[in-house]
Amino acid sequence: MLERPMWLMLLVSLCVMSTVYAHRSVWDLPVAVIDQDHSSASRLLIRELDSTAKIAMKSYDNLHDAERDLAWRKLFAVIIMPVDLEKKILSGQDIVIPVYGDATNRLANGQIQQDVVAAYQQLLTQYNTDLLLRSGFTERQAQVLLTPILGQTLDLFNPGISFAAIIFPGLLVMLLQHSLLIACVRVSIALKSSPQGKPSLPVYLGGLSALIPIWLFLSIVLFVLWPWVLGYRQTATIPEILLLTFPFLIAVLGLGKLLTECLRSVEMIYLTLSFITMPVFYISGTIWPLQAMPGWVRAVSSMLPSTWATKAIAGVNQMGLPFNEVGSDIVNMLILGLIYTLLGMGVGLLRDTGRIRRMLRSKRKA
């Protein structure tokens, strides 16, 4: 593997996968605006929307051209400033601002909706402040009246939402698990099929342990360097990432031992991993919260190393969970590695014993 580092294909695939974020699609989204009021309120609202980081306003004279460009995906949304917008604001009437969006792009539409609501609330706050000041209120009184409660945002680890919104770290864990499973199975089969015959235990353990430094280096690239390039929030240090990754690699190597003894064929390994990777990704707690899964599905999920690794790595590196809170996850990964290794050795012993018995029977018949 050192002469032909095929593990570099993992980095290449990760780079290709991440190119979809290169243009920063959630920034400066082109949005059409049709001003039917032409008042100071409508112009102020348009300026507020244009000043946001997510929206880039494009002025249109009629709705037909805007709908055509929206259909051709040149726009992400169309916003209409209705007639008598300012008059209705000053008179306290209900206001409806039509916003047409492309429902097939939920991420972009969610960002646009948040910015429209925020800009409209800021416009109302400014108008209400001016009305209060003209009515004799001081600036402090107007501020207290409009915002009696000041909110403050603090970083807080909340395991109740699971990790359904943190897809990227879970995807990286799955890439690490899938690539290491293939590598350790290839190494195991290559060692067993060598001309020298079945390798000794030190040789076998040495061949598998040689994979650990390579995948520890990959873990730094996947969990530290690449999220930093893409601008993801990170709260864990490199030693913490390595301490979380090492038991995960041990568990995956144990699972690879079991798969090798059960299948004993490179083709069957590739075929099996191709079919089970996507289900494993779905039941690992990355796409859907573990708390919302049926009991038997959670039981199957708890037997996968990626479930505990996603919970620990995403919790410490993205959600600010203290490292000492993931001790049980580390222990679970080590226990899984031990159980899978023992099961693999047991299956291998049974298959070798059965093969020896068949050989003895054939010799007796001869």
N, C-alpha and C positions, 0 to 999 in steps of 0.2 A: 504493500500500500504506500510505502514511502517512495518507492521507485516510480509508481504510477498513482499519484494522489487523486484518485477519483472522487474523494470526499470533497474536493473543491467544487464539484458540480452542485453541491448544496448551496454554496455561496453564489454561484452563477444563477441558479434557479431563484434564490432569494432576491438577487438584484433585479432579475427580469420581472418577478412578481411585484416588486415595489415601484417599478416605473410608472404605475398608474397614479402614484401620488406625486410624481415629479412636477406636474403642472399646478399643483396645489388647487385642486378642483373646488374646494370649499372656500376659496378666497376669490374676491372680485368676480362673483357670478353675474353674468349679464342679465339684467332685468329691465323690461320695458316699462315706461311710465307714460300714461296719457292724462294730461292735465286738462280737465273739463271745467275747472273753477277759475283758474288763473288769478288766484287771490294770494295774499301774503301768507296765509295759513298753508295753502297747498304748496307754495314754493318753499316754505320753511320745512315742511314735511319731506319734500323731495331732497332738499339739501341734507337733512338729517339721515335719510336713507343712503344717500350717496357717500356720506362720510363714514359709514360703517365699513369694516374690513371685508365683510362677506358679500356685499352687493355693489355692483357697478351699474349705475342707472343709464339707460339709453332712452332718449325722448322720441315719442312717436306721435304723429298727428291723428291717426285713426286706429280703431280697434282691428280692422281687417288686416292691415299690414303686420300688426303685432301678433295676431293669431297665426298668420302664415309663418312667420319666423319661429314662433313657438312650436308649430307642427314640424318644422324642419330642424328643430333642436338647436337653433341659433340663440334661443333665449331659454332661461330657466323658469321665468314667471312673467306675468303681465299685471301691473298695478294701475288701477284707475282712480284718479282723484275726482270724486263726484261733484256735481254742480251744487253750489251753495254750501260748500264744505265749511267755510269760515262762519257763515251766518248760523249754521246749525250748531257749531261749537259755541258761539257767543250766546245763543239762545238756550243752550242746554238740551238740545234735541238729540235723539239717537242717531248715530252715524254709522253707515255701512260703507267700508272701503273694499270694493271688489278686488280680489287677488286671484288670478288664474295661474295654476302651476302644472308642471308635468308630474303626474303622480307616480310615474315609473322610477323617478329619482327621489327617493324618500330622504336621503341625507341632505341634498341641496334644498329641497322644499322645507325641511325642518329648520334649517339655518335661516332661510329667507323669512319664514313665518315668525321666528323669534325676533329678527331684526325689525320687521314691520311693527310688531306689537311694542317693542321697546321704543322705537322712534315715535309711534303714536302716543305712548304714555308720556314721553318727554315733551311732546308738543302740548298735550293737555296740561301738564304741570307748569309749563311756561305761561300758557294763557291764564290758568287759574291764579298763578302768582301775580301776574299783572292786574287781574281783577281785584285781588285782595289788597294790593298796594294802593290802587286807586280808591278803594273803599275805606282807607284809613288805617289798615293794618301795617305794622312794622314788618321788616323783612324777616326777622326772627319769628314773629308770630305766624306769618304766612308759612314759613318753613315747618314749624311745629304742627300747624293745622293740616298741611298737605301730607307730611310724612311724620306722623306721631311716633312711629316705631322705626328705629334704624337697625337694619339687619347687618349681621357680621358673619362672614363665611370662614369656617375653620375646617382644616383637614381632619377627617374622622374616618376611621376604618369601620365599614359597615358590612359585615358578612351576610346580612340578610338578602342583599340583592345578588349574591353570588358573583359570577364573573361573565354574565351574559353580554355585558357591554364591553368587555375587554377581550376582543377576539384576537387581536394581534399577538399578545404574549402566548395565548393558547395555541395559535397556529405555529409559532416558533417552537414550542414544546413538542408538537406533533412532528415537525420536520426533524428535530433532533432525535426523537424516538424512532421514527421510521428509518432514517438513514443509519442509525446505530444498529437497529435490528438486522438490516440487510448486511451490514459490515460484519457483525459478530457471527451471523449464520454462515457467511462466506468463509470466514476464517476457520470456523469449526469444521466445516465440510472439507476445506482444503487440507487441514491438519490430519483429519481422519483418512483422507484418500491419498496421502503422501506415499511414496515408494517405501519409506521406512516402516510402514504399518501404523498401527494405532499409537499415537504419541503418549508419552508419560504425562503424569499430572503436572509436574513443573513446566514442561514444554507447553502444555495446553493452557495453563493459567498465564504463562508468559505471553503467549500469542494474543489472548484476550485482553490482558492488562495493557498491552501496547496500544490498544485503541483508546484508552482512557485519556492520556495527554492530548491526543488529537481532538477528541470531542470536548474536552475542557476548554481548549483553545476556541473551538467553534462556539461554545456557550458564551464566551466573552464577546465574540463577534455578533452573535444573534441577540443576546440579552442586554448588552451594554452598548456596543458600537453602533449597531444598526438602528435601535430605537433613538439613540442620540442624533443620528443623521436625519431621521424623520421627525424629530422634535417631540418625541413622547416623553411624558413625565417619568422620571426615575428617582427613586429614593434609596436604593440599595447600593452598597459599595461592591467593588470587584471581588474582594475576599468573601463577602456574603453570597454573591452569585455563585462562586465556585463551591462554597460549602453546601449550597442548595442543589447544585447540579451533580455533585459527586454521588450522593446516595441515589439520585435518579438514574445515573448511568449504571450503578450497580444493579438496580432493579431491572433495567432494560437488558443488561447482560444475562441476568438470571432468566428472564422471559425468553431471550434468544436461545439459551441452552435448552429450555423446554421445547421450543419450536423445532430446533435442530433434531432432537431425539425423536420427536413425534413424526416429522415429515421426512428428514434425511434426503432431501432432494432440493437442489437450487431452484429448479423450475416450479416445484410445488410451493416453495417459500415465497417466490415472487408472486405467484398466482394468489396465494392466501393473503399476503400483505396488501395486494392491490384491492381486494374485496373488503377487508376489514378496517382499512385505514379511515375511511369516511365514517362508518358507524362509530368507531372509537372516538373520532373527533366530535361527533354529536353528543355522545353520552359522557364526555369528560368534564362537563360543567362549563364549557366555553361558550357554546351556542345557547344552551338552555339551563336555567338554574337547577342545581341538584335537588333543592328543596321541593321543586315542582314535579320531580320524576316519581314514577311508581316505586314502591319499595324494592321489587326484584331488579328493576333497572339500576337503582342506586347500589344494590349489592354487586351487580356486574361491574358497574363503574368503579367501585372501590377496589376491585382487583386489577385495575390498570395503573401502571406507574404514571402515565400522563395526567391522570386525575389529580393525584397528590402533588405532582410537580407544578401543574398549572395553578393550583390553589396556593402553594407556597411561594412560587416565583412571582406570580402576578400580585399576590398580597403584599409581599415585601417590597418589590421593585416598582409597582405602579400605584398601590393603594395606601402606602405608608404604614403597613402593619409591622410592629416590632419583630425583630428576628427571633427573640425568645418565644414568641407566640406560635411559631411553626415547628416547634420541637416534635410534636406528635406526628406531623406530616413526614418529617425526616425519618422518624422511627418506623412509620408505616412503609415507607419506600424500602428501607433496609430489610424489614420483615418480608416484604414481597420478594425482594431479591433472594433472600435465603430460602423461602418456600419454593420459588420457581426453580432454583438451582437444585434443591433436593429432589423435587419432582422430576426434573430432567435427568438427574443421575439415576433415579429409580426406574424411569422409563427406559433409559439406555441399558441399564443392567438387565431388565426383563427381556429386552429385545436381543441382547447379546447372549443371554442364557438360552433363549429359545433357538437362536441360530446354532449355538454349540450343540444343543440336543439334536437338532435336525442333522447336523454333520455326523454326530456319533451314530445315529440311526442309519444313515446312508452307508457308513463304513461297515456296520454290522451286516447289513443286507448284502453288501458286496463280498 
